[in-house]
Amino acid sequence: MYKKQLYLFHEKQNVKVIIRNYQENDFEQLIQIQKASFPPPFPSDLWWNKEQLKNHITLFQEGALCVEVEGRLVGSMTGLIVSFDPANPEHTWEDITDNGYIRNHDPNGNTLYVVDICVHPDYRKLDLGKWLMQSMYEVVVHKGLDRLLGGGRLPGYHKVAETMSVEQYLHAVIKGDLKDPVTTFLLRCGRTPLGIVTNYLEDKESRNYAALMEWRNPFK
């Protein structure tokens, strides 16, 4: 079981933060956080359901993390282990995560793959997403895996898609010439790009592209 306590400065005072594995009695709160974080027109069928969450804690408890602030549950991050071949990077979110049900979790795989990360909008100034990511890096090291990997949406791409290729857009974001709400955040968390995957997720803003972003285990 994973549990970490820290204090973060917020509104002129330090607040107590705990990152831990989520449990079955957290499910309803986790679903409410998803609703607050991804309001319409985000499709409600993509919010977590209890069957998915049950699989997360049953099949790979170590990859099911949540964060509390002063005792209130405000975010989560979920992963599974897969076998990944960098020479064949193309995949979809639905296939590699089993549409969020993670029944394809492979304890003998080499890569911790990010299924989802979510923080309640009221608490995003605390950088909790970055702390959740750091905690998942620790799981990678603890399990002796090669990397943490995930597809990062490119929600800013649709604004420049008529004048830039998606590869040019990603390069501009990496250089800092452009900011992307997701990819810039992942760069700040220490993730590095492996390239672009196509038809990753039905996502008009990203034109269905994603940046494949990894964090390499420095002990491997």
C-alpha positions in Angstrom: 0.0 0.0 0.0 1.2 3.5 -0.9 0.8 6.5 1.5 2.7 9.8 1.5 2.0 12.9 3.6 3.3 16.4 2.8 2.4 20.1 3.4 1.8 22.5 0.5 1.5 26.3 0.8 -2.0 27.5 -0.2 -3.7 30.9 0.5 -1.1 32.1 3.1 -1.0 28.8 5.0 0.3 25.2 4.8 -2.3 22.6 4.1 -1.9 18.9 4.8 -1.9 16.6 1.8 -2.0 12.9 1.7 -1.5 10.7 -1.4 -2.6 7.1 -1.0 -4.2 4.2 -2.8 -7.9 4.6 -3.2 -10.4 2.1 -1.8 -13.9 1.0 -2.6 -15.4 3.6 -0.1 -13.8 6.3 -2.2 -15.6 5.4 -5.4 -18.6 7.8 -5.2 -16.3 10.8 -4.4 -14.0 9.9 -7.3 -16.9 9.9 -9.7 -18.1 13.3 -8.4 -14.5 14.6 -9.0 -14.7 13.4 -12.6 -18.0 15.2 -13.1 -16.6 18.4 -11.7 -13.4 18.2 -13.7 -14.9 17.1 -17.1 -18.3 18.9 -17.4 -20.5 18.9 -20.5 -19.9 18.8 -23.5 -17.4 16.1 -22.2 -19.3 12.8 -22.7 -20.6 11.5 -19.3 -20.1 7.9 -20.4 -16.3 8.6 -20.2 -16.5 9.4 -16.4 -15.4 6.5 -14.2 -18.0 4.0 -13.3 -17.8 1.7 -10.3 -17.0 -1.4 -12.3 -13.9 0.3 -13.7 -12.8 1.5 -10.3 -13.3 -1.9 -8.8 -11.0 -3.4 -11.4 -8.4 -0.7 -10.6 -8.1 -1.7 -7.0 -8.5 -5.4 -7.7 -6.1 -5.9 -10.6 -3.5 -3.3 -9.8 -3.9 -1.6 -6.4 -0.5 0.0 -6.6 -1.5 2.0 -9.7 -4.7 3.4 -8.1 -3.7 6.7 -6.4 -5.8 9.5 -4.9 -5.0 12.7 -3.1 -6.6 14.3 -0.1 -6.4 17.9 1.0 -7.2 18.5 4.7 -9.1 15.2 4.6 -11.1 16.0 1.5 -10.6 13.7 -1.6 -9.9 16.0 -4.5 -8.1 14.0 -7.2 -6.8 10.7 -8.5 -4.4 9.0 -10.9 -4.6 5.5 -12.3 -2.2 3.3 -14.2 -1.7 -0.3 -15.4 1.3 -2.3 -16.4 1.7 -3.1 -20.1 4.4 -4.5 -22.4 5.5 -1.7 -24.7 7.8 -1.8 -27.7 9.2 1.6 -28.6 9.7 0.4 -32.2 5.9 -0.1 -32.5 4.4 2.9 -30.6 1.1 3.2 -32.4 -2.0 2.4 -30.2 -5.2 3.9 -29.0 -6.2 4.8 -25.5 -9.1 2.4 -25.7 -7.0 -0.6 -26.6 -4.1 0.0 -24.3 -6.2 0.6 -21.2 -9.0 -1.8 -22.1 -11.3 1.3 -22.2 -10.4 2.1 -18.6 -11.3 -1.4 -17.3 -7.5 -2.5 -17.3 -8.4 -6.2 -17.6 -5.3 -6.4 -19.8 -3.0 -5.4 -16.9 0.2 -7.4 -17.3 2.3 -7.9 -14.1 5.2 -9.0 -16.2 5.2 -6.0 -18.5 7.9 -3.3 -18.7 5.9 0.0 -18.6 3.4 1.7 -16.3 0.8 3.3 -18.5 -1.3 6.2 -17.4 -5.0 5.6 -17.7 -6.2 8.9 -16.2 -5.2 11.8 -14.0 -7.9 14.1 -12.6 -7.9 17.0 -10.0 -10.9 18.9 -8.9 -10.9 22.4 -10.5 -11.0 24.1 -7.0 -7.6 22.6 -6.1 -5.5 22.9 -9.2 -3.4 25.8 -7.9 -1.8 23.4 -5.5 0.0 21.5 -8.3 -1.6 18.3 -7.1 -1.3 16.8 -10.6 2.4 17.2 -10.5 2.6 15.5 -7.0 0.4 12.6 -8.2 2.7 12.2 -11.2 5.8 12.2 -8.9 4.1 9.5 -6.8 3.5 7.3 -9.9 7.1 7.7 -10.8 7.9 6.2 -7.4 5.7 3.3 -8.3 7.7 2.8 -11.5 10.9 2.7 -9.5 9.4 0.4 -6.8 8.2 -2.1 -9.4 11.5 -1.9 -11.4 9.8 -0.9 -14.6 11.5 0.8 -17.6 9.2 3.8 -17.8 6.0 5.6 -17.2 4.1 6.3 -20.4 0.9 7.9 -21.6 -0.7 9.7 -24.4 -1.0 13.5 -23.8 -3.9 15.3 -25.5 -3.1 18.3 -27.6 -6.1 20.5 -27.0 -4.5 23.6 -28.3 -3.7 22.1 -31.7 -7.1 22.8 -33.3 -6.3 26.6 -33.1 -3.4 26.3 -35.4 -4.2 23.1 -37.3 -4.7 24.9 -40.6 -1.2 26.4 -40.6 0.9 23.8 -38.7 1.4 20.1 -38.8 0.9 18.3 -35.5 4.6 17.6 -35.4 5.4 21.3 -35.8 2.9 22.1 -33.1 4.5 19.6 -30.6 8.0 21.0 -31.5 6.8 24.6 -30.8 5.3 23.5 -27.4 8.6 21.7 -26.5 10.6 24.9 -27.3 8.1 27.0 -25.3 7.0 29.1 -28.3 3.4 27.8 -27.7 1.7 26.5 -24.6 -0.6 23.5 -24.6 -2.9 22.9 -21.5 -1.9 19.2 -21.3 1.5 18.8 -23.0 3.1 21.8 -21.3 1.9 20.4 -17.9 3.5 17.0 -18.7 6.8 18.7 -19.7 6.7 20.5 -16.3 6.3 17.1 -14.7 9.5 15.7 -16.3 7.9 13.8 -19.1 9.6 13.8 -22.5 8.0 13.2 -26.0 8.5 10.0 -28.0 6.5 11.3 -30.9 2.9 11.6 -32.1 0.3 8.8 -32.2 -2.7 9.1 -34.5 -6.4 8.2 -33.8 -5.5 8.0 -30.1 -8.8 9.2 -28.8 -11.9 10.8 -30.4 -11.0 14.4 -29.6 -11.9 17.3 -31.9 -9.6 19.8 -30.2 -6.5 17.5 -30.6 -7.7 16.3 -34.1 -7.5 12.8 -32.6 -3.7 13.1 -32.1 -1.8 12.6 -28.9 1.8 13.2 -27.9 3.3 10.0 -26.5 5.1 11.2 -23.4 7.4 9.1 -21.2 9.4 9.3 -18.0 12.3 6.9 -17.9 13.3 5.1 -14.8 16.7 6.6 -14.0 17.8 3.4 -12.2 17.3 1.2 -15.4 
